[in-house]
């Protein structure tokens, strides 16, 4: 599953719901400055 989002904010959580049966998901974003804390929460 590959999801593209312009900004991560809370939209990365949509990926979880959009592909709940797919175990490995990849997220691409154009957003700059994703914090280390936000990255840890995503992983």
CHARMM-style PDB file with segment names, atoms N, HN, CA, C and O in Angstrom:
ATOM      1  N   UNK     1       0.850  -1.177   0.000  1.00  0.00      PROA
ATOM      2  CA  UNK     1       0.000   0.000   0.000  1.00  0.00      PROA
ATOM      3  C   UNK     1       0.884   1.224   0.000  1.00  0.00      PROA
ATOM      4  O   UNK     1       1.788   1.329   0.829  1.00  0.00      PROA
ATOM      5  N   UNK     2       0.652   2.133  -0.888  1.00  0.00      PROA
ATOM      6  HN  UNK     2      -0.082   2.047  -1.562  1.00  0.00      PROA
ATOM      7  CA  UNK     2       1.363   3.396  -0.947  1.00  0.00      PROA
ATOM      8  C   UNK     2       0.337   4.511  -0.856  1.00  0.00      PROA
ATOM      9  O   UNK     2      -0.598   4.571  -1.656  1.00  0.00      PROA
ATOM     10  N   UNK     3       0.510   5.387   0.112  1.00  0.00      PROA
ATOM     11  HN  UNK     3       1.269   5.338   0.762  1.00  0.00      PROA
ATOM     12  CA  UNK     3      -0.386   6.533   0.264  1.00  0.00      PROA
ATOM     13  C   UNK     3       0.423   7.802   0.070  1.00  0.00      PROA
ATOM     14  O   UNK     3       1.571   7.894   0.505  1.00  0.00      PROA
ATOM     15  N   UNK     4      -0.183   8.771  -0.580  1.00  0.00      PROA
ATOM     16  HN  UNK     4      -1.115   8.696  -0.932  1.00  0.00      PROA
ATOM     17  CA  UNK     4       0.466  10.066  -0.724  1.00  0.00      PROA
ATOM     18  C   UNK     4      -0.409  11.117  -0.054  1.00  0.00      PROA
ATOM     19  O   UNK     4      -1.616  11.173  -0.289  1.00  0.00      PROA
ATOM     20  N   UNK     5       0.194  11.931   0.764  1.00  0.00      PROA
ATOM     21  HN  UNK     5       1.175  11.885   0.955  1.00  0.00      PROA
ATOM     22  CA  UNK     5      -0.507  13.009   1.466  1.00  0.00      PROA
ATOM     23  C   UNK     5       0.342  14.262   1.316  1.00  0.00      PROA
ATOM     24  O   UNK     5       1.567  14.197   1.416  1.00  0.00      PROA
ATOM     25  N   UNK     6      -0.294  15.391   1.077  1.00  0.00      PROA
ATOM     26  HN  UNK     6      -1.289  15.444   0.995  1.00  0.00      PROA
ATOM     27  CA  UNK     6       0.441  16.641   0.938  1.00  0.00      PROA
ATOM     28  C   UNK     6       1.083  17.019   2.272  1.00  0.00      PROA
ATOM     29  O   UNK     6       2.256  17.390   2.317  1.00  0.00      PROA
ATOM     30  N   UNK     7       0.323  16.926   3.341  1.00  0.00      PROA
ATOM     31  HN  UNK     7      -0.630  16.625   3.304  1.00  0.00      PROA
ATOM     32  CA  UNK     7       0.863  17.202   4.673  1.00  0.00      PROA
ATOM     33  C   UNK     7       0.597  16.007   5.564  1.00  0.00      PROA
ATOM     34  O   UNK     7      -0.372  15.275   5.362  1.00  0.00      PROA
ATOM     35  N   UNK     8       1.449  15.814   6.538  1.00  0.00      PROA
ATOM     36  HN  UNK     8       2.236  16.409   6.702  1.00  0.00      PROA
ATOM     37  CA  UNK     8       1.286  14.671   7.438  1.00  0.00      PROA
ATOM     38  C   UNK     8       0.314  14.960   8.578  1.00  0.00      PROA
ATOM     39  O   UNK     8      -0.543  14.133   8.890  1.00  0.00      PROA
ATOM     40  N   UNK     9       0.443  16.126   9.198  1.00  0.00      PROA
ATOM     41  HN  UNK     9       1.139  16.798   8.945  1.00  0.00      PROA
ATOM     42  CA  UNK     9      -0.349  16.467  10.383  1.00  0.00      PROA
ATOM     43  C   UNK     9      -0.953  15.221  10.994  1.00  0.00      PROA
ATOM     44  O   UNK     9      -0.236  14.390  11.552  1.00  0.00      PROA
ATOM     45  N   UNK    10      -2.254  15.084  10.897  1.00  0.00      PROA
ATOM     46  HN  UNK    10      -2.837  15.759  10.444  1.00  0.00      PROA
ATOM     47  CA  UNK    10      -2.913  13.879  11.394  1.00  0.00      PROA
ATOM     48  C   UNK    10      -3.375  12.989  10.253  1.00  0.00      PROA
ATOM     49  O   UNK    10      -3.990  11.948  10.485  1.00  0.00      PROA
ATOM     50  N   UNK    11      -3.084  13.391   9.021  1.00  0.00      PROA
ATOM     51  HN  UNK    11      -2.585  14.237   8.832  1.00  0.00      PROA
ATOM     52  CA  UNK    11      -3.552  12.623   7.864  1.00  0.00      PROA
ATOM     53  C   UNK    11      -2.889  11.271   7.741  1.00  0.00      PROA
ATOM     54  O   UNK    11      -3.435  10.368   7.108  1.00  0.00      PROA
ATOM     55  N   UNK    12      -1.707  11.115   8.342  1.00  0.00      PROA
ATOM     56  HN  UNK    12      -1.263  11.849   8.856  1.00  0.00      PROA
ATOM     57  CA  UNK    12      -1.047   9.813   8.251  1.00  0.00      PROA
ATOM     58  C   UNK    12      -1.901   8.744   8.905  1.00  0.00      PROA
ATOM     59  O   UNK    12      -1.810   7.570   8.545  1.00  0.00      PROA
ATOM     60  N   UNK    13      -2.741   9.142   9.874  1.00  0.00      PROA
ATOM     61  HN  UNK    13      -2.815  10.095  10.166  1.00  0.00      PROA
ATOM     62  CA  UNK    13      -3.645   8.170  10.518  1.00  0.00      PROA
ATOM     63  C   UNK    13      -4.696   7.646   9.541  1.00  0.00      PROA
ATOM     64  O   UNK    13      -5.208   6.540   9.713  1.00  0.00      PROA
ATOM     65  N   UNK    14      -5.019   8.436   8.515  1.00  0.00      PROA
ATOM     66  HN  UNK    14      -4.604   9.335   8.375  1.00  0.00      PROA
ATOM     67  CA  UNK    14      -5.975   7.990   7.497  1.00  0.00      PROA
ATOM     68  C   UNK    14      -5.448   6.750   6.781  1.00  0.00      PROA
ATOM     69  O   UNK    14      -6.223   5.872   6.402  1.00  0.00      PROA
ATOM     70  N   UNK    15      -4.149   6.679   6.599  1.00  0.00      PROA
ATOM     71  HN  UNK    15      -3.519   7.392   6.907  1.00  0.00      PROA
ATOM     72  CA  UNK    15      -3.545   5.537   5.906  1.00  0.00      PROA
ATOM     73  C   UNK    15      -3.884   4.242   6.643  1.00  0.00      PROA
ATOM     74  O   UNK    15      -4.177   3.225   6.015  1.00  0.00      PROA
ATOM     75  N   UNK    16      -3.844   4.284   7.956  1.00  0.00      PROA
ATOM     76  HN  UNK    16      -3.607   5.111   8.465  1.00  0.00      PROA
ATOM     77  CA  UNK    16      -4.161   3.104   8.760  1.00  0.00      PROA
ATOM     78  C   UNK    16      -5.588   2.641   8.477  1.00  0.00      PROA
ATOM     79  O   UNK    16      -5.838   1.444   8.341  1.00  0.00      PROA
ATOM     80  N   UNK    17      -6.519   3.584   8.389  1.00  0.00      PROA
ATOM     81  HN  UNK    17      -6.316   4.557   8.500  1.00  0.00      PROA
ATOM     82  CA  UNK    17      -7.919   3.242   8.131  1.00  0.00      PROA
ATOM     83  C   UNK    17      -8.177   2.869   6.677  1.00  0.00      PROA
ATOM     84  O   UNK    17      -9.032   2.030   6.395  1.00  0.00      PROA
ATOM     85  N   UNK    18      -7.451   3.479   5.762  1.00  0.00      PROA
ATOM     86  HN  UNK    18      -6.756   4.161   5.991  1.00  0.00      PROA
ATOM     87  CA  UNK    18      -7.670   3.218   4.339  1.00  0.00      PROA
ATOM     88  C   UNK    18      -7.188   1.835   3.932  1.00  0.00      PROA
ATOM     89  O   UNK    18      -7.684   1.271   2.957  1.00  0.00      PROA
ATOM     90  N   UNK    19      -6.239   1.287   4.657  1.00  0.00      PROA
ATOM     91  HN  UNK    19      -5.837   1.745   5.449  1.00  0.00      PROA
ATOM     92  CA  UNK    19      -5.668  -0.013   4.283  1.00  0.00      PROA
ATOM     93  C   UNK    19      -5.497  -0.878   5.528  1.00  0.00      PROA
ATOM     94  O   UNK    19      -4.404  -1.370   5.810  1.00  0.00      PROA
ATOM     95  N   UNK    20      -6.569  -1.053   6.256  1.00  0.00      PROA
ATOM     96  HN  UNK    20      -7.456  -0.653   6.027  1.00  0.00      PROA
ATOM     97  CA  UNK    20      -6.476  -1.756   7.538  1.00  0.00      PROA
ATOM     98  C   UNK    20      -6.083  -3.222   7.410  1.00  0.00      PROA
ATOM     99  O   UNK    20      -5.588  -3.809   8.373  1.00  0.00      PROA
ATOM    100  N   UNK    21      -6.294  -3.830   6.237  1.00  0.00      PROA
ATOM    101  HN  UNK    21      -6.696  -3.354   5.455  1.00  0.00      PROA
ATOM    102  CA  UNK    21      -5.943  -5.246   6.085  1.00  0.00      PROA
ATOM    103  C   UNK    21      -4.560  -5.462   5.470  1.00  0.00      PROA
ATOM    104  O   UNK    21      -4.132  -6.602   5.287  1.00  0.00      PROA
ATOM    105  N   UNK    22      -3.871  -4.388   5.156  1.00  0.00      PROA
ATOM    106  HN  UNK    22      -4.219  -3.462   5.304  1.00  0.00      PROA
ATOM    107  CA  UNK    22      -2.540  -4.492   4.559  1.00  0.00      PROA
ATOM    108  C   UNK    22      -1.510  -4.248   5.658  1.00  0.00      PROA
ATOM    109  O   UNK    22      -1.502  -3.179   6.270  1.00  0.00      PROA
ATOM    110  N   UNK    23      -0.642  -5.226   5.914  1.00  0.00      PROA
ATOM    111  HN  UNK    23      -0.649  -6.094   5.418  1.00  0.00      PROA
ATOM    112  CA  UNK    23       0.275  -5.103   7.049  1.00  0.00      PROA
ATOM    113  C   UNK    23       1.389  -4.074   6.867  1.00  0.00      PROA
ATOM    114  O   UNK    23       1.783  -3.426   7.836  1.00  0.00      PROA
ATOM    115  N   UNK    24       1.904  -3.910   5.648  1.00  0.00      PROA
ATOM    116  HN  UNK    24       1.584  -4.437   4.861  1.00  0.00      PROA
ATOM    117  CA  UNK    24       3.003  -2.973   5.422  1.00  0.00      PROA
ATOM    118  C   UNK    24       2.482  -1.799   4.607  1.00  0.00      PROA
ATOM    119  O   UNK    24       1.935  -1.971   3.518  1.00  0.00      PROA
ATOM    120  N   UNK    25       2.664  -0.602   5.156  1.00  0.00      PROA
ATOM    121  HN  UNK    25       3.109  -0.462   6.041  1.00  0.00      PROA
ATOM    122  CA  UNK    25       2.181   0.603   4.485  1.00  0.00      PROA
ATOM    123  C   UNK    25       3.350   1.560   4.294  1.00  0.00      PROA
ATOM    124  O   UNK    25       4.263   1.611   5.118  1.00  0.00      PROA
ATOM    125  N   UNK    26       3.313   2.319   3.201  1.00  0.00      PROA
ATOM    126  HN  UNK    26       2.571   2.278   2.532  1.00  0.00      PROA
ATOM    127  CA  UNK    26       4.337   3.318   2.926  1.00  0.00      PROA
ATOM    128  C   UNK    26       3.632   4.655   2.745  1.00  0.00      PROA
ATOM    129  O   UNK    26       2.596   4.736   2.085  1.00  0.00      PROA
ATOM    130  N   UNK    27       4.192   5.688   3.327  1.00  0.00      PROA
ATOM    131  HN  UNK    27       5.033   5.623   3.863  1.00  0.00      PROA
ATOM    132  CA  UNK    27       3.606   7.018   3.243  1.00  0.00      PROA
ATOM    133  C   UNK    27       4.614   7.981   2.642  1.00  0.00      PROA
ATOM    134  O   UNK    27       5.738   8.094   3.132  1.00  0.00      PROA
ATOM    135  N   UNK    28       4.218   8.673   1.587  1.00  0.00      PROA
ATOM    136  HN  UNK    28       3.305   8.581   1.190  1.00  0.00      PROA
ATOM    137  CA  UNK    28       5.052   9.704   0.974  1.00  0.00      PROA
ATOM    138  C   UNK    28       4.409  11.053   1.249  1.00  0.00      PROA
ATOM    139  O   UNK    28       3.188  11.194   1.176  1.00  0.00      PROA
ATOM    140  N   UNK    29       5.226  12.032   1.562  1.00  0.00      PROA
ATOM    141  HN  UNK    29       6.218  11.917   1.622  1.00  0.00      PROA
ATOM    142  CA  UNK    29       4.711  13.375   1.802  1.00  0.00      PROA
ATOM    143  C   UNK    29       5.679  14.405   1.262  1.00  0.00      PROA
ATOM    144  O   UNK    29       6.874  14.137   1.140  1.00  0.00      PROA
ATOM    145  N   UNK    30       5.169  15.586   0.939  1.00  0.00      PROA
ATOM    146  HN  UNK    30       4.198  15.803   1.038  1.00  0.00      PROA
ATOM    147  CA  UNK    30       5.983  16.713   0.515  1.00  0.00      PROA
ATOM    148  C   UNK    30       6.220  17.676   1.668  1.00  0.00      PROA
ATOM    149  O   UNK    30       6.912  18.681   1.506  1.00  0.00      PROA
ATOM    150  N   UNK    31       5.660  17.381   2.813  1.00  0.00      PROA
ATOM    151  HN  UNK    31       5.098  16.564   2.945  1.00  0.00      PROA
ATOM    152  CA  UNK    31       5.777  18.261   3.967  1.00  0.00      PROA
ATOM    153  C   UNK    31       7.209  18.293   4.475  1.00  0.00      PROA
ATOM    154  O   UNK    31       7.858  17.256   4.615  1.00  0.00      PROA
ATOM    155  N   UNK    32       7.687  19.488   4.745  1.00  0.00      PROA
ATOM    156  HN  UNK    32       7.160  20.330   4.632  1.00  0.00      PROA
ATOM    157  CA  UNK    32       9.015  19.652   5.321  1.00  0.00      PROA
ATOM    158  C   UNK    32       8.885  19.810   6.826  1.00  0.00      PROA
ATOM    159  O   UNK    32       7.851  20.249   7.328  1.00  0.00      PROA
ATOM    160  N   UNK    33       9.926  19.455   7.527  1.00  0.00      PROA
ATOM    161  HN  UNK    33      10.767  19.099   7.119  1.00  0.00      PROA
ATOM    162  CA  UNK    33       9.974  19.729   8.953  1.00  0.00      PROA
ATOM    163  C   UNK    33       9.145  18.804   9.823  1.00  0.00      PROA
ATOM    164  O   UNK    33       8.657  19.228  10.870  1.00  0.00      PROA
ATOM    165  N   UNK    34       8.974  17.559   9.422  1.00  0.00      PROA
ATOM    166  HN  UNK    34       9.372  17.215   8.571  1.00  0.00      PROA
ATOM    167  CA  UNK    34       8.291  16.599  10.281  1.00  0.00      PROA
ATOM    168  C   UNK    34       9.163  16.394  11.512  1.00  0.00      PROA
ATOM    169  O   UNK    34      10.342  16.062  11.396  1.00  0.00      PROA
ATOM    170  N   UNK    35       8.583  16.590  12.684  1.00  0.00      PROA
ATOM    171  HN  UNK    35       7.624  16.859  12.778  1.00  0.00      PROA
ATOM    172  CA  UNK    35       9.387  16.491  13.902  1.00  0.00      PROA
ATOM    173  C   UNK    35       9.763  15.042  14.194  1.00  0.00      PROA
ATOM    174  O   UNK    35       9.111  14.104  13.737  1.00  0.00      PROA
ATOM    175  N   UNK    36      10.821  14.891  14.959  1.00  0.00      PROA
ATOM    176  HN  UNK    36      11.351  15.653  15.331  1.00  0.00      PROA
ATOM    177  CA  UNK    36      11.262  13.553  15.342  1.00  0.00      PROA
ATOM    178  C   UNK    36      10.187  12.841  16.158  1.00  0.00      PROA
ATOM    179  O   UNK    36       9.982  11.638  15.998  1.00  0.00      PROA
ATOM    180  N   UNK    37       9.501  13.578  17.031  1.00  0.00      PROA
ATOM    181  HN  UNK    37       9.667  14.555  17.161  1.00  0.00      PROA
ATOM    182  CA  UNK    37       8.429  12.994  17.831  1.00  0.00      PROA
ATOM    183  C   UNK    37       7.281  12.524  16.940  1.00  0.00      PROA
ATOM    184  O   UNK    37       6.724  11.450  17.168  1.00  0.00      PROA
ATOM    185  N   UNK    38       6.924  13.308  15.938  1.00  0.00      PROA
ATOM    186  HN  UNK    38       7.376  14.180  15.752  1.00  0.00      PROA
ATOM    187  CA  UNK    38       5.849  12.909  15.032  1.00  0.00      PROA
ATOM    188  C   UNK    38       6.256  11.670  14.225  1.00  0.00      PROA
ATOM    189  O   UNK    38       5.445  10.769  14.012  1.00  0.00      PROA
ATOM    190  N   UNK    39       7.502  11.634  13.785  1.00  0.00      PROA
ATOM    191  HN  UNK    39       8.161  12.366  13.959  1.00  0.00      PROA
ATOM    192  CA  UNK    39       8.000  10.477  13.044  1.00  0.00      PROA
ATOM    193  C   UNK    39       7.936   9.210  13.904  1.00  0.00      PROA
ATOM    194  O   UNK    39       7.522   8.153  13.430  1.00  0.00      PROA
ATOM    195  N   UNK    40       8.347   9.325  15.161  1.00  0.00      PROA
ATOM    196  HN  UNK    40       8.684  10.184  15.546  1.00  0.00      PROA
ATOM    197  CA  UNK    40       8.288   8.158  16.073  1.00  0.00      PROA
ATOM    198  C   UNK    40       6.862   7.684  16.250  1.00  0.00      PROA
ATOM    199  O   UNK    40       6.613   6.479  16.295  1.00  0.00      PROA
ATOM    200  N   UNK    41       5.912   8.619  16.351  1.00  0.00      PROA
ATOM    201  HN  UNK    41       6.114   9.597  16.314  1.00  0.00      PROA
ATOM    202  CA  UNK    41       4.510   8.225  16.504  1.00  0.00      PROA
ATOM    203  C   UNK    41       4.010   7.496  15.256  1.00  0.00      PROA
ATOM    204  O   UNK    41       3.225   6.553  15.360  1.00  0.00      PROA
ATOM    205  N   UNK    42       4.456   7.923  14.093  1.00  0.00      PROA
ATOM    206  HN  UNK    42       5.094   8.689  14.008  1.00  0.00      PROA
ATOM    207  CA  UNK    42       4.041   7.264  12.846  1.00  0.00      PROA
ATOM    208  C   UNK    42       4.546   5.832  12.780  1.00  0.00      PROA
ATOM    209  O   UNK    42       3.832   4.930  12.341  1.00  0.00      PROA
ATOM    210  N   UNK    43       5.787   5.630  13.221  1.00  0.00      PROA
ATOM    211  HN  UNK    43       6.367   6.362  13.578  1.00  0.00      PROA
ATOM    212  CA  UNK    43       6.349   4.294  13.107  1.00  0.00      PROA
ATOM    213  C   UNK    43       5.783   3.411  14.192  1.00  0.00      PROA
ATOM    214  OT1 UNK    43       6.131   2.233  14.274  1.00  0.00      PROA
TER     215      UNK     43
END
